[in-house]
Every structure is written in structure tokens, then in C-alpha cells.
Amino acid sequence: MSPQSESAYNDAILEAIVSLGNKLDMTMLAEGIETPEQFNRLRELRCELGQGFLFSPAVPAKEVAAMIKRGFANGESSDAMKRAKGSKRRKKDER
């Protein structure tokens, strides 16, 4: 995903792709998640996995195990996930 892809046309394509993958019982992975809004939209569509600068810049393979031990695999929210949840709350409050 990229910030430019947030138009209604591109959102419809995203929704169709994720929906098709889910209906075919495929694991869906989004790449390039940069904003809390993108993350929240993907969660709404039931996209199970994702990566991007919202979570972390690229890191050497040897650092991945340490990242997982710090919380990604222990159910703890990363700072990015906390920001995304806060963004979702702000949108509800604006309504």
C-alpha cells in the first residue's frame, strides 16, 4: 500500500483482492503499510499479516529474532499498533 492508493478506486481493488484471498482460504500479506489508517483498513478487511515502515524499517536478518523476543510474538503491541489504535479512536470521536 502507499499513501496515494487511498482513493475509492484503489480501495475497491484492495478490498476485492483481500476478499478473494480470504474466500480461497489463503493467508493474505500486505506489504508497505506506512500509516495507521492503512493498517486499520487492512484489519477491517481481515488481512491477517502485514509489514512496512509503520512497524519497522528494514532490519538485518540477525536482528529479527531479538525483535520477536521483545514482543512481536508475545502478544504485546508495538508502538505502531498503539498509534493505529489511537488513530481509530480519534476517527470514532470525530463522527
N, C-alpha and C positions, 0 to 999 in steps of 0.2 A: 504494500500500500504506500501511497505517497500523499502528501497534503493536497495535491492537485486532483486526486482521484475521489474527492468527496462530493462530486456532482451527482445529481439524481440518476443520470445515465450510468455512470460508473458504479454507483451504489447498487443499481439493479443487476449489473453484471456480477458484482461481488456476491450479492445475495443468491443469484442463480447458481454460481459455481459452488458456493458452500452448501447450498441446499442439495444440489445434485450429489456432491460427495457424501453428505450425510445420508441421503436416500440409498446410496450404493454401499453404505456401511464402510466408508473409507475414513481414515483419520485425516483430518484437514489441518494443514500447517500454513499459517500466514507469515510472510516474510516482509520485513521493512516497516514494522509498526513503530511509528515515531511520536504519536500523540495519544493522550488518554482517550480522546474521542474515538480514534481508530480502534483502540483496544476494546473500549466498551461496545462499539458497534459489532466487532467480531464476536464478542461474548454473546451479544443478543442473537447473533446468527448461529450460535453453537459451534463456532470454530474452536477446536479443542487446544491447539498448540499455536505458538507464535514466537517470533524473535524480532528483534530490532533495537534501535538505539534508545527506545523508551525504557528498555530493560537493562541494556549494557552495550557499550561499544564492543567491537570485535576484540576477543582476548586470545592469547595463545592457548593451545590445547592443554598445556600443562597446568593452566590456571583454572580450568573448568571444574575439576574435582573439588578444589577449595571453595569455589562459588557455590557448588551444590551443598557442601558441608555447612556453609554459612546460612543456609536457609531455603534455597530454591526447592530442595527435595523434602524439607521438614515441615512444609505447610505454612511457613512464615511468609508474610507479604514482603515483597521487595519495596523499596521506596517508590518505584514506578507504579506498582499496583496500588499503593496507598494514594498516590496522586490521581490515578484513574478513578478510584472510588470516590475521591473528593470531587472530581470533575463531574461525576454522575450526580452526586448530591446537589451540587450547585445548579445543575440544569433543572433538577426537580424543583428547587426553590424558586427558580426564575419563572416557572409556569404559573 
